[in-house]
């Protein structure tokens, strides 16, 4: 599914705060539940991988792609250790 321009612009705006953080435990059931719950309440959610979770770009990309898959969401974009997910609605 292609991301609409309005969603992409919203995801890139400074108006969206980080509301989910990935800790040392990586992708856990509570993290997946929290992200899924937030995506049920709003269109986009900004997620940050804390330092030490994944030091390599490929590791972070893999974590973000896996999160999108398990939450049935769409990864709008990722930059560094921050990613924005869209519910698709």
PyMOL Python script that loads the backbone (N, CA, C, O; Angstrom):
from pymol import cmd

cmd.read_pdbstr("""\
ATOM      1  N   UNK A   1       0.837  -1.183   0.000  1.00  0.00           N
ATOM      2  CA  UNK A   1       0.000   0.000   0.000  1.00  0.00           C
ATOM      3  C   UNK A   1       0.877   1.239   0.000  1.00  0.00           C
ATOM      4  O   UNK A   1       1.833   1.334   0.770  1.00  0.00           O
ATOM      5  N   UNK A   2       0.558   2.164  -0.844  1.00  0.00           N
ATOM      6  CA  UNK A   2       1.329   3.397  -0.931  1.00  0.00           C
ATOM      7  C   UNK A   2       0.867   4.382   0.128  1.00  0.00           C
ATOM      8  O   UNK A   2      -0.327   4.500   0.403  1.00  0.00           O
ATOM      9  N   UNK A   3       1.816   5.085   0.717  1.00  0.00           N
ATOM     10  CA  UNK A   3       1.511   6.050   1.770  1.00  0.00           C
ATOM     11  C   UNK A   3       1.058   7.359   1.129  1.00  0.00           C
ATOM     12  O   UNK A   3       1.779   7.923   0.306  1.00  0.00           O
ATOM     13  N   UNK A   4      -0.139   7.853   1.500  1.00  0.00           N
ATOM     14  CA  UNK A   4      -0.607   9.130   0.950  1.00  0.00           C
ATOM     15  C   UNK A   4       0.313  10.281   1.359  1.00  0.00           C
ATOM     16  O   UNK A   4       0.932  10.244   2.422  1.00  0.00           O
ATOM     17  N   UNK A   5       0.397  11.298   0.509  1.00  0.00           N
ATOM     18  CA  UNK A   5       1.259  12.450   0.783  1.00  0.00           C
ATOM     19  C   UNK A   5       0.915  13.108   2.114  1.00  0.00           C
ATOM     20  O   UNK A   5       1.815  13.530   2.840  1.00  0.00           O
ATOM     21  N   UNK A   6      -0.373  13.203   2.447  1.00  0.00           N
ATOM     22  CA  UNK A   6      -0.788  13.849   3.693  1.00  0.00           C
ATOM     23  C   UNK A   6      -0.228  13.104   4.908  1.00  0.00           C
ATOM     24  O   UNK A   6       0.187  13.734   5.880  1.00  0.00           O
ATOM     25  N   UNK A   7      -0.215  11.780   4.858  1.00  0.00           N
ATOM     26  CA  UNK A   7       0.323  10.974   5.959  1.00  0.00           C
ATOM     27  C   UNK A   7       1.835  11.146   6.035  1.00  0.00           C
ATOM     28  O   UNK A   7       2.400  11.263   7.122  1.00  0.00           O
ATOM     29  N   UNK A   8       2.488  11.160   4.876  1.00  0.00           N
ATOM     30  CA  UNK A   8       3.939  11.328   4.853  1.00  0.00           C
ATOM     31  C   UNK A   8       4.333  12.692   5.425  1.00  0.00           C
ATOM     32  O   UNK A   8       5.290  12.793   6.192  1.00  0.00           O
ATOM     33  N   UNK A   9       3.590  13.741   5.048  1.00  0.00           N
ATOM     34  CA  UNK A   9       3.880  15.088   5.576  1.00  0.00           C
ATOM     35  C   UNK A   9       3.650  15.138   7.086  1.00  0.00           C
ATOM     36  O   UNK A   9       4.448  15.721   7.820  1.00  0.00           O
ATOM     37  N   UNK A  10       2.564  14.527   7.545  1.00  0.00           N
ATOM     38  CA  UNK A  10       2.277  14.491   8.974  1.00  0.00           C
ATOM     39  C   UNK A  10       3.382  13.748   9.723  1.00  0.00           C
ATOM     40  O   UNK A  10       3.809  14.186  10.792  1.00  0.00           O
ATOM     41  N   UNK A  11       3.839  12.643   9.178  1.00  0.00           N
ATOM     42  CA  UNK A  11       4.886  11.842   9.813  1.00  0.00           C
ATOM     43  C   UNK A  11       6.198  12.612   9.918  1.00  0.00           C
ATOM     44  O   UNK A  11       6.966  12.406  10.858  1.00  0.00           O
ATOM     45  N   UNK A  12       6.457  13.494   8.960  1.00  0.00           N
ATOM     46  CA  UNK A  12       7.694  14.270   8.960  1.00  0.00           C
ATOM     47  C   UNK A  12       7.601  15.558   9.751  1.00  0.00           C
ATOM     48  O   UNK A  12       8.605  16.248   9.928  1.00  0.00           O
ATOM     49  N   UNK A  13       6.409  15.896  10.231  1.00  0.00           N
ATOM     50  CA  UNK A  13       6.241  17.156  10.953  1.00  0.00           C
ATOM     51  C   UNK A  13       6.776  17.037  12.382  1.00  0.00           C
ATOM     52  O   UNK A  13       6.912  15.941  12.924  1.00  0.00           O
ATOM     53  N   UNK A  14       7.071  18.181  12.968  1.00  0.00           N
ATOM     54  CA  UNK A  14       7.548  18.203  14.355  1.00  0.00           C
ATOM     55  C   UNK A  14       6.402  18.044  15.342  1.00  0.00           C
ATOM     56  O   UNK A  14       6.636  17.930  16.545  1.00  0.00           O
ATOM     57  N   UNK A  15       5.172  18.036  14.852  1.00  0.00           N
ATOM     58  CA  UNK A  15       4.005  17.949  15.718  1.00  0.00           C
ATOM     59  C   UNK A  15       3.741  16.562  16.270  1.00  0.00           C
ATOM     60  O   UNK A  15       2.883  16.403  17.138  1.00  0.00           O
ATOM     61  N   UNK A  16       4.451  15.560  15.794  1.00  0.00           N
ATOM     62  CA  UNK A  16       4.249  14.189  16.262  1.00  0.00           C
ATOM     63  C   UNK A  16       5.377  13.835  17.230  1.00  0.00           C
ATOM     64  O   UNK A  16       6.553  13.835  16.867  1.00  0.00           O
ATOM     65  N   UNK A  17       4.992  13.539  18.455  1.00  0.00           N
ATOM     66  CA  UNK A  17       5.977  13.192  19.479  1.00  0.00           C
ATOM     67  C   UNK A  17       6.213  11.689  19.513  1.00  0.00           C
ATOM     68  O   UNK A  17       5.360  10.900  19.109  1.00  0.00           O
ATOM     69  N   UNK A  18       7.380  11.312  20.002  1.00  0.00           N
ATOM     70  CA  UNK A  18       7.698   9.897  20.194  1.00  0.00           C
ATOM     71  C   UNK A  18       6.824   9.386  21.333  1.00  0.00           C
ATOM     72  O   UNK A  18       6.828   9.949  22.428  1.00  0.00           O
ATOM     73  N   UNK A  19       6.081   8.324  21.072  1.00  0.00           N
ATOM     74  CA  UNK A  19       5.183   7.813  22.107  1.00  0.00           C
ATOM     75  C   UNK A  19       5.455   6.351  22.457  1.00  0.00           C
ATOM     76  O   UNK A  19       4.847   5.810  23.380  1.00  0.00           O
ATOM     77  N   UNK A  20       6.360   5.716  21.728  1.00  0.00           N
ATOM     78  CA  UNK A  20       6.753   4.330  22.036  1.00  0.00           C
ATOM     79  C   UNK A  20       8.274   4.256  21.936  1.00  0.00           C
ATOM     80  O   UNK A  20       8.880   4.773  20.998  1.00  0.00           O
ATOM     81  N   UNK A  21       8.869   3.602  22.924  1.00  0.00           N
ATOM     82  CA  UNK A  21      10.329   3.416  22.914  1.00  0.00           C
ATOM     83  C   UNK A  21      10.655   1.928  22.971  1.00  0.00           C
ATOM     84  O   UNK A  21      10.041   1.160  23.711  1.00  0.00           O
ATOM     85  N   UNK A  22      11.641   1.550  22.165  1.00  0.00           N
ATOM     86  CA  UNK A  22      12.109   0.169  22.159  1.00  0.00           C
ATOM     87  C   UNK A  22      13.315   0.108  23.087  1.00  0.00           C
ATOM     88  O   UNK A  22      14.335   0.751  22.837  1.00  0.00           O
ATOM     89  N   UNK A  23      13.190  -0.668  24.156  1.00  0.00           N
ATOM     90  CA  UNK A  23      14.263  -0.784  25.140  1.00  0.00           C
ATOM     91  C   UNK A  23      15.190  -1.938  24.841  1.00  0.00           C
ATOM     92  O   UNK A  23      15.148  -2.533  23.764  1.00  0.00           O
ATOM     93  N   UNK A  24      16.032  -2.246  25.818  1.00  0.00           N
ATOM     94  CA  UNK A  24      17.028  -3.321  25.666  1.00  0.00           C
ATOM     95  C   UNK A  24      16.411  -4.662  25.314  1.00  0.00           C
ATOM     96  O   UNK A  24      17.043  -5.486  24.652  1.00  0.00           O
ATOM     97  N   UNK A  25      15.188  -4.883  25.751  1.00  0.00           N
ATOM     98  CA  UNK A  25      14.529  -6.158  25.486  1.00  0.00           C
ATOM     99  C   UNK A  25      14.124  -6.343  24.043  1.00  0.00           C
ATOM    100  O   UNK A  25      13.726  -7.439  23.647  1.00  0.00           O
ATOM    101  N   UNK A  26      14.220  -5.285  23.243  1.00  0.00           N
ATOM    102  CA  UNK A  26      13.850  -5.367  21.832  1.00  0.00           C
ATOM    103  C   UNK A  26      12.342  -5.435  21.672  1.00  0.00           C
ATOM    104  O   UNK A  26      11.602  -4.777  22.403  1.00  0.00           O
ATOM    105  N   UNK A  27      11.894  -6.226  20.722  1.00  0.00           N
ATOM    106  CA  UNK A  27      10.466  -6.344  20.442  1.00  0.00           C
ATOM    107  C   UNK A  27       9.873  -7.362  21.416  1.00  0.00           C
ATOM    108  O   UNK A  27      10.134  -8.562  21.324  1.00  0.00           O
ATOM    109  N   UNK A  28       9.072  -6.853  22.346  1.00  0.00           N
ATOM    110  CA  UNK A  28       8.424  -7.699  23.345  1.00  0.00           C
ATOM    111  C   UNK A  28       6.911  -7.659  23.135  1.00  0.00           C
ATOM    112  O   UNK A  28       6.399  -6.799  22.418  1.00  0.00           O
ATOM    113  N   UNK A  29       6.209  -8.589  23.762  1.00  0.00           N
ATOM    114  CA  UNK A  29       4.743  -8.607  23.650  1.00  0.00           C
ATOM    115  C   UNK A  29       4.117  -7.305  24.149  1.00  0.00           C
ATOM    116  O   UNK A  29       3.224  -6.773  23.488  1.00  0.00           O
ATOM    117  N   UNK A  30       4.560  -6.772  25.304  1.00  0.00           N
ATOM    118  CA  UNK A  30       3.978  -5.497  25.760  1.00  0.00           C
ATOM    119  C   UNK A  30       4.241  -4.345  24.778  1.00  0.00           C
ATOM    120  O   UNK A  30       3.383  -3.481  24.592  1.00  0.00           O
ATOM    121  N   UNK A  31       5.415  -4.333  24.158  1.00  0.00           N
ATOM    122  CA  UNK A  31       5.729  -3.290  23.184  1.00  0.00           C
ATOM    123  C   UNK A  31       4.811  -3.396  21.971  1.00  0.00           C
ATOM    124  O   UNK A  31       4.282  -2.388  21.503  1.00  0.00           O
ATOM    125  N   UNK A  32       4.622  -4.604  21.464  1.00  0.00           N
ATOM    126  CA  UNK A  32       3.748  -4.826  20.309  1.00  0.00           C
ATOM    127  C   UNK A  32       2.317  -4.429  20.656  1.00  0.00           C
ATOM    128  O   UNK A  32       1.630  -3.804  19.848  1.00  0.00           O
ATOM    129  N   UNK A  33       1.869  -4.790  21.855  1.00  0.00           N
ATOM    130  CA  UNK A  33       0.515  -4.442  22.281  1.00  0.00           C
ATOM    131  C   UNK A  33       0.350  -2.930  22.374  1.00  0.00           C
ATOM    132  O   UNK A  33      -0.653  -2.386  21.912  1.00  0.00           O
ATOM    133  N   UNK A  34       1.321  -2.251  22.963  1.00  0.00           N
ATOM    134  CA  UNK A  34       1.249  -0.800  23.102  1.00  0.00           C
ATOM    135  C   UNK A  34       1.206  -0.117  21.736  1.00  0.00           C
ATOM    136  O   UNK A  34       0.390   0.779  21.520  1.00  0.00           O
ATOM    137  N   UNK A  35       2.063  -0.524  20.824  1.00  0.00           N
ATOM    138  CA  UNK A  35       2.065   0.064  19.491  1.00  0.00           C
ATOM    139  C   UNK A  35       0.754  -0.218  18.772  1.00  0.00           C
ATOM    140  O   UNK A  35       0.199   0.672  18.127  1.00  0.00           O
ATOM    141  N   UNK A  36       0.258  -1.432  18.871  1.00  0.00           N
ATOM    142  CA  UNK A  36      -1.019  -1.791  18.238  1.00  0.00           C
ATOM    143  C   UNK A  36      -2.160  -0.963  18.817  1.00  0.00           C
ATOM    144  O   UNK A  36      -3.010  -0.464  18.079  1.00  0.00           O
ATOM    145  N   UNK A  37      -2.175  -0.819  20.143  1.00  0.00           N
ATOM    146  CA  UNK A  37      -3.220  -0.015  20.793  1.00  0.00           C
ATOM    147  C   UNK A  37      -3.174   1.439  20.327  1.00  0.00           C
ATOM    148  O   UNK A  37      -4.208   2.038  20.031  1.00  0.00           O
ATOM    149  N   UNK A  38      -1.976   1.993  20.265  1.00  0.00           N
ATOM    150  CA  UNK A  38      -1.853   3.390  19.829  1.00  0.00           C
ATOM    151  C   UNK A  38      -2.259   3.552  18.372  1.00  0.00           C
ATOM    152  O   UNK A  38      -2.882   4.551  18.012  1.00  0.00           O
ATOM    153  N   UNK A  39      -1.914   2.581  17.529  1.00  0.00           N
ATOM    154  CA  UNK A  39      -2.313   2.656  16.120  1.00  0.00           C
ATOM    155  C   UNK A  39      -3.822   2.528  15.969  1.00  0.00           C
ATOM    156  O   UNK A  39      -4.388   3.006  14.986  1.00  0.00           O
ATOM    157  N   UNK A  40      -4.475   1.892  16.927  1.00  0.00           N
ATOM    158  CA  UNK A  40      -5.925   1.799  16.918  1.00  0.00           C
ATOM    159  C   UNK A  40      -6.599   3.116  17.270  1.00  0.00           C
ATOM    160  O   UNK A  40      -7.742   3.366  16.887  1.00  0.00           O
ATOM    161  N   UNK A  41      -5.872   3.959  18.009  1.00  0.00           N
ATOM    162  CA  UNK A  41      -6.429   5.239  18.448  1.00  0.00           C
ATOM    163  C   UNK A  41      -6.042   6.423  17.564  1.00  0.00           C
ATOM    164  O   UNK A  41      -6.743   7.434  17.531  1.00  0.00           O
ATOM    165  N   UNK A  42      -4.928   6.296  16.852  1.00  0.00           N
ATOM    166  CA  UNK A  42      -4.488   7.411  16.000  1.00  0.00           C
ATOM    167  C   UNK A  42      -3.878   6.886  14.709  1.00  0.00           C
ATOM    168  O   UNK A  42      -3.538   5.709  14.596  1.00  0.00           O
ATOM    169  N   UNK A  43      -3.748   7.773  13.753  1.00  0.00           N
ATOM    170  CA  UNK A  43      -3.268   7.352  12.428  1.00  0.00           C
ATOM    171  C   UNK A  43      -1.801   6.954  12.427  1.00  0.00           C
ATOM    172  O   UNK A  43      -1.426   5.923  11.869  1.00  0.00           O
ATOM    173  N   UNK A  44      -0.968   7.790  13.067  1.00  0.00           N
ATOM    174  CA  UNK A  44       0.472   7.500  13.032  1.00  0.00           C
ATOM    175  C   UNK A  44       1.046   7.497  14.442  1.00  0.00           C
ATOM    176  O   UNK A  44       0.544   8.164  15.347  1.00  0.00           O
ATOM    177  N   UNK A  45       2.113   6.725  14.595  1.00  0.00           N
ATOM    178  CA  UNK A  45       2.809   6.622  15.876  1.00  0.00           C
ATOM    179  C   UNK A  45       4.307   6.686  15.603  1.00  0.00           C
ATOM    180  O   UNK A  45       4.824   6.001  14.720  1.00  0.00           O
ATOM    181  N   UNK A  46       4.992   7.522  16.380  1.00  0.00           N
ATOM    182  CA  UNK A  46       6.447   7.656  16.250  1.00  0.00           C
ATOM    183  C   UNK A  46       7.115   6.789  17.315  1.00  0.00           C
ATOM    184  O   UNK A  46       6.766   6.844  18.494  1.00  0.00           O
ATOM    185  N   UNK A  47       8.084   5.987  16.868  1.00  0.00           N
ATOM    186  CA  UNK A  47       8.770   5.024  17.735  1.00  0.00           C
ATOM    187  C   UNK A  47      10.267   5.312  17.710  1.00  0.00           C
ATOM    188  O   UNK A  47      10.841   5.614  16.663  1.00  0.00           O
ATOM    189  N   UNK A  48      10.887   5.212  18.886  1.00  0.00           N
ATOM    190  CA  UNK A  48      12.337   5.409  18.968  1.00  0.00           C
ATOM    191  C   UNK A  48      12.984   4.177  19.566  1.00  0.00           C
ATOM    192  O   UNK A  48      12.524   3.650  20.579  1.00  0.00           O
ATOM    193  N   UNK A  49      14.052   3.724  18.937  1.00  0.00           N
ATOM    194  CA  UNK A  49      14.861   2.632  19.482  1.00  0.00           C
ATOM    195  C   UNK A  49      15.931   3.273  20.360  1.00  0.00           C
ATOM    196  O   UNK A  49      16.769   4.031  19.871  1.00  0.00           O
ATOM    197  N   UNK A  50      15.904   2.967  21.663  1.00  0.00           N
ATOM    198  CA  UNK A  50      16.880   3.546  22.585  1.00  0.00           C
ATOM    199  C   UNK A  50      18.294   3.144  22.204  1.00  0.00           C
ATOM    200  O   UNK A  50      18.510   2.129  21.543  1.00  0.00           O
ATOM    201  N   UNK A  51      19.252   3.954  22.629  1.00  0.00           N
ATOM    202  CA  UNK A  51      20.658   3.649  22.354  1.00  0.00           C
ATOM    203  C   UNK A  51      21.002   2.297  22.937  1.00  0.00           C
ATOM    204  O   UNK A  51      20.561   1.953  24.033  1.00  0.00           O
ATOM    205  N   UNK A  52      21.775   1.547  22.219  1.00  0.00           N
ATOM    206  CA  UNK A  52      22.191   0.235  22.687  1.00  0.00           C
ATOM    207  C   UNK A  52      21.285  -0.898  22.212  1.00  0.00           C
ATOM    208  O   UNK A  52      21.649  -2.069  22.318  1.00  0.00           O
ATOM    209  N   UNK A  53      20.110  -0.557  21.690  1.00  0.00           N
ATOM    210  CA  UNK A  53      19.198  -1.597  21.197  1.00  0.00           C
ATOM    211  C   UNK A  53      19.763  -2.200  19.919  1.00  0.00           C
ATOM    212  O   UNK A  53      19.845  -3.419  19.771  1.00  0.00           O
ATOM    213  N   UNK A  54      20.146  -1.329  19.008  1.00  0.00           N
ATOM    214  CA  UNK A  54      20.711  -1.775  17.732  1.00  0.00           C
ATOM    215  C   UNK A  54      21.670  -0.697  17.248  1.00  0.00           C
ATOM    216  O   UNK A  54      21.254   0.412  16.912  1.00  0.00           O
ATOM    217  N   UNK A  55      22.930  -1.024  17.217  1.00  0.00           N
ATOM    218  CA  UNK A  55      23.922  -0.022  16.837  1.00  0.00           C
ATOM    219  C   UNK A  55      24.092   0.096  15.324  1.00  0.00           C
ATOM    220  O   UNK A  55      24.525   1.135  14.827  1.00  0.00           O
ATOM    221  N   UNK A  56      23.758  -0.947  14.603  1.00  0.00           N
ATOM    222  CA  UNK A  56      23.919  -0.951  13.154  1.00  0.00           C
ATOM    223  C   UNK A  56      22.624  -0.558  12.453  1.00  0.00           C
ATOM    224  O   UNK A  56      21.535  -0.897  12.917  1.00  0.00           O
ATOM    225  N   UNK A  57      22.739   0.148  11.349  1.00  0.00           N
ATOM    226  CA  UNK A  57      21.583   0.588  10.569  1.00  0.00           C
ATOM    227  C   UNK A  57      20.711  -0.586  10.129  1.00  0.00           C
ATOM    228  O   UNK A  57      19.484  -0.504  10.186  1.00  0.00           O
ATOM    229  N   UNK A  58      21.339  -1.676   9.689  1.00  0.00           N
ATOM    230  CA  UNK A  58      20.582  -2.836   9.229  1.00  0.00           C
ATOM    231  C   UNK A  58      19.777  -3.470  10.364  1.00  0.00           C
ATOM    232  O   UNK A  58      18.657  -3.936  10.155  1.00  0.00           O
ATOM    233  N   UNK A  59      20.354  -3.484  11.563  1.00  0.00           N
ATOM    234  CA  UNK A  59      19.647  -4.041  12.721  1.00  0.00           C
ATOM    235  C   UNK A  59      18.396  -3.217  13.027  1.00  0.00           C
ATOM    236  O   UNK A  59      17.324  -3.769  13.269  1.00  0.00           O
ATOM    237  N   UNK A  60      18.545  -1.882  13.014  1.00  0.00           N
ATOM    238  CA  UNK A  60      17.390  -1.009  13.271  1.00  0.00           C
ATOM    239  C   UNK A  60      16.342  -1.178  12.185  1.00  0.00           C
ATOM    240  O   UNK A  60      15.150  -1.249  12.483  1.00  0.00           O
ATOM    241  N   UNK A  61      16.761  -1.243  10.950  1.00  0.00           N
ATOM    242  CA  UNK A  61      15.816  -1.438   9.851  1.00  0.00           C
ATOM    243  C   UNK A  61      15.056  -2.735  10.027  1.00  0.00           C
ATOM    244  O   UNK A  61      13.844  -2.777   9.815  1.00  0.00           O
ATOM    245  N   UNK A  62      15.751  -3.798  10.413  1.00  0.00           N
ATOM    246  CA  UNK A  62      15.117  -5.095  10.618  1.00  0.00           C
ATOM    247  C   UNK A  62      14.095  -5.017  11.758  1.00  0.00           C
ATOM    248  O   UNK A  62      12.994  -5.554  11.642  1.00  0.00           O
ATOM    249  N   UNK A  63      14.458  -4.353  12.848  1.00  0.00           N
ATOM    250  CA  UNK A  63      13.545  -4.208  13.989  1.00  0.00           C
ATOM    251  C   UNK A  63      12.294  -3.451  13.559  1.00  0.00           C
ATOM    252  O   UNK A  63      11.179  -3.864  13.878  1.00  0.00           O
ATOM    253  N   UNK A  64      12.470  -2.342  12.836  1.00  0.00           N
ATOM    254  CA  UNK A  64      11.322  -1.532  12.412  1.00  0.00           C
ATOM    255  C   UNK A  64      10.433  -2.300  11.434  1.00  0.00           C
ATOM    256  O   UNK A  64       9.208  -2.227  11.527  1.00  0.00           O
ATOM    257  N   UNK A  65      11.037  -3.033  10.500  1.00  0.00           N
ATOM    258  CA  UNK A  65      10.241  -3.812   9.547  1.00  0.00           C
ATOM    259  C   UNK A  65       9.470  -4.928  10.259  1.00  0.00           C
ATOM    260  O   UNK A  65       8.317  -5.208   9.932  1.00  0.00           O
ATOM    261  N   UNK A  66      10.119  -5.554  11.228  1.00  0.00           N
ATOM    262  CA  UNK A  66       9.456  -6.614  11.993  1.00  0.00           C
ATOM    263  C   UNK A  66       8.283  -6.047  12.808  1.00  0.00           C
ATOM    264  O   UNK A  66       7.224  -6.669  12.897  1.00  0.00           O
ATOM    265  N   UNK A  67       8.484  -4.869  13.395  1.00  0.00           N
ATOM    266  CA  UNK A  67       7.404  -4.223  14.149  1.00  0.00           C
ATOM    267  C   UNK A  67       6.212  -3.910  13.246  1.00  0.00           C
ATOM    268  O   UNK A  67       5.063  -4.111  13.640  1.00  0.00           O
ATOM    269  N   UNK A  68       6.483  -3.422  12.047  1.00  0.00           N
ATOM    270  CA  UNK A  68       5.399  -3.135  11.102  1.00  0.00           C
ATOM    271  C   UNK A  68       4.638  -4.413  10.769  1.00  0.00           C
ATOM    272  O   UNK A  68       3.411  -4.410  10.678  1.00  0.00           O
ATOM    273  N   UNK A  69       5.371  -5.494  10.589  1.00  0.00           N
ATOM    274  CA  UNK A  69       4.735  -6.764  10.232  1.00  0.00           C
ATOM    275  C   UNK A  69       3.852  -7.295  11.362  1.00  0.00           C
ATOM    276  O   UNK A  69       2.709  -7.685  11.123  1.00  0.00           O
ATOM    277  N   UNK A  70       4.373  -7.311  12.583  1.00  0.00           N
ATOM    278  CA  UNK A  70       3.605  -7.893  13.682  1.00  0.00           C
ATOM    279  C   UNK A  70       2.436  -7.019  14.134  1.00  0.00           C
ATOM    280  O   UNK A  70       1.509  -7.511  14.778  1.00  0.00           O
ATOM    281  N   UNK A  71       2.473  -5.728  13.803  1.00  0.00           N
ATOM    282  CA  UNK A  71       1.367  -4.837  14.177  1.00  0.00           C
ATOM    283  C   UNK A  71       0.436  -4.558  12.995  1.00  0.00           C
ATOM    284  O   UNK A  71      -0.510  -3.781  13.123  1.00  0.00           O
ATOM    285  N   UNK A  72       0.700  -5.184  11.853  1.00  0.00           N
ATOM    286  CA  UNK A  72      -0.089  -4.952  10.637  1.00  0.00           C
ATOM    287  C   UNK A  72      -0.179  -3.472  10.302  1.00  0.00           C
ATOM    288  O   UNK A  72      -1.239  -2.965   9.935  1.00  0.00           O
ATOM    289  N   UNK A  73       0.952  -2.788  10.436  1.00  0.00           N
ATOM    290  CA  UNK A  73       1.013  -1.367  10.117  1.00  0.00           C
ATOM    291  C   UNK A  73       1.982  -1.155   8.961  1.00  0.00           C
ATOM    292  O   UNK A  73       2.604  -2.093   8.461  1.00  0.00           O
ATOM    293  N   UNK A  74       2.090   0.088   8.558  1.00  0.00           N
ATOM    294  CA  UNK A  74       2.972   0.439   7.446  1.00  0.00           C
ATOM    295  C   UNK A  74       4.063   1.357   7.967  1.00  0.00           C
ATOM    296  O   UNK A  74       3.783   2.358   8.626  1.00  0.00           O
ATOM    297  N   UNK A  75       5.307   1.010   7.668  1.00  0.00           N
ATOM    298  CA  UNK A  75       6.442   1.837   8.041  1.00  0.00           C
ATOM    299  C   UNK A  75       6.503   3.008   7.067  1.00  0.00           C
ATOM    300  O   UNK A  75       6.841   2.835   5.896  1.00  0.00           O
ATOM    301  N   UNK A  76       6.170   4.209   7.560  1.00  0.00           N
ATOM    302  CA  UNK A  76       6.134   5.393   6.697  1.00  0.00           C
ATOM    303  C   UNK A  76       7.546   5.820   6.353  1.00  0.00           C
ATOM    304  O   UNK A  76       7.873   6.035   5.186  1.00  0.00           O
ATOM    305  N   UNK A  77       8.388   5.944   7.382  1.00  0.00           N
ATOM    306  CA  UNK A  77       9.797   6.246   7.150  1.00  0.00           C
ATOM    307  C   UNK A  77      10.592   5.942   8.403  1.00  0.00           C
ATOM    308  O   UNK A  77      10.042   5.811   9.496  1.00  0.00           O
ATOM    309  N   UNK A  78      11.897   5.834   8.219  1.00  0.00           N
ATOM    310  CA  UNK A  78      12.810   5.669   9.345  1.00  0.00           C
ATOM    311  C   UNK A  78      14.012   6.577   9.117  1.00  0.00           C
ATOM    312  O   UNK A  78      14.511   6.727   8.002  1.00  0.00           O
ATOM    313  N   UNK A  79      14.447   7.165  10.198  1.00  0.00           N
ATOM    314  CA  UNK A  79      15.618   8.039  10.139  1.00  0.00           C
ATOM    315  C   UNK A  79      16.400   7.820  11.427  1.00  0.00           C
ATOM    316  O   UNK A  79      15.919   8.130  12.516  1.00  0.00           O
ATOM    317  N   UNK A  80      17.593   7.291  11.294  1.00  0.00           N
ATOM    318  CA  UNK A  80      18.397   7.000  12.480  1.00  0.00           C
ATOM    319  C   UNK A  80      17.708   5.957  13.340  1.00  0.00           C
ATOM    320  O   UNK A  80      17.409   4.855  12.878  1.00  0.00           O
ATOM    321  N   UNK A  81      17.457   6.312  14.599  1.00  0.00           N
ATOM    322  CA  UNK A  81      16.811   5.367  15.503  1.00  0.00           C
ATOM    323  C   UNK A  81      15.340   5.702  15.741  1.00  0.00           C
ATOM    324  O   UNK A  81      14.755   5.268  16.733  1.00  0.00           O
ATOM    325  N   UNK A  82      14.743   6.477  14.829  1.00  0.00           N
ATOM    326  CA  UNK A  82      13.329   6.847  14.917  1.00  0.00           C
ATOM    327  C   UNK A  82      12.591   6.370  13.669  1.00  0.00           C
ATOM    328  O   UNK A  82      13.093   6.476  12.550  1.00  0.00           O
ATOM    329  N   UNK A  83      11.384   5.842  13.891  1.00  0.00           N
ATOM    330  CA  UNK A  83      10.548   5.395  12.774  1.00  0.00           C
ATOM    331  C   UNK A  83       9.113   5.829  13.035  1.00  0.00           C
ATOM    332  O   UNK A  83       8.702   6.004  14.182  1.00  0.00           O
ATOM    333  N   UNK A  84       8.357   5.999  11.954  1.00  0.00           N
ATOM    334  CA  UNK A  84       6.945   6.360  12.067  1.00  0.00           C
ATOM    335  C   UNK A  84       6.128   5.275  11.392  1.00  0.00           C
ATOM    336  O   UNK A  84       6.406   4.872  10.263  1.00  0.00           O
ATOM    337  N   UNK A  85       5.104   4.807  12.115  1.00  0.00           N
ATOM    338  CA  UNK A  85       4.225   3.758  11.637  1.00  0.00           C
ATOM    339  C   UNK A  85       2.836   4.339  11.388  1.00  0.00           C
ATOM    340  O   UNK A  85       2.375   5.212  12.124  1.00  0.00           O
ATOM    341  N   UNK A  86       2.179   3.844  10.345  1.00  0.00           N
ATOM    342  CA  UNK A  86       0.842   4.289   9.969  1.00  0.00           C
ATOM    343  C   UNK A  86      -0.111   3.105  10.065  1.00  0.00           C
ATOM    344  O   UNK A  86       0.224   1.991   9.663  1.00  0.00           O
ATOM    345  N   UNK A  87      -1.286   3.355  10.594  1.00  0.00           N
ATOM    346  CA  UNK A  87      -2.277   2.298  10.765  1.00  0.00           C
ATOM    347  C   UNK A  87      -2.842   1.821   9.437  1.00  0.00           C
ATOM    348  O   UNK A  87      -3.381   0.717   9.353  1.00  0.00           O
ATOM    349  N   UNK A  88      -2.725   2.642   8.401  1.00  0.00           N
ATOM    350  CA  UNK A  88      -3.287   2.283   7.092  1.00  0.00           C
ATOM    351  C   UNK A  88      -4.706   2.749   6.921  1.00  0.00           C
ATOM    352  O   UNK A  88      -5.325   2.517   5.882  1.00  0.00           O
ATOM    353  N   UNK A  89      -5.234   3.414   7.952  1.00  0.00           N
ATOM    354  CA  UNK A  89      -6.624   3.886   7.902  1.00  0.00           C
ATOM    355  C   UNK A  89      -6.692   5.345   7.504  1.00  0.00           C
ATOM    356  O   UNK A  89      -7.782   5.909   7.411  1.00  0.00           O
TER     357      UNK A  89
END
""", "prot")
cmd.dss("prot")
cmd.show_as("cartoon", "prot")
cmd.util.cbc("prot")
cmd.orient("prot")
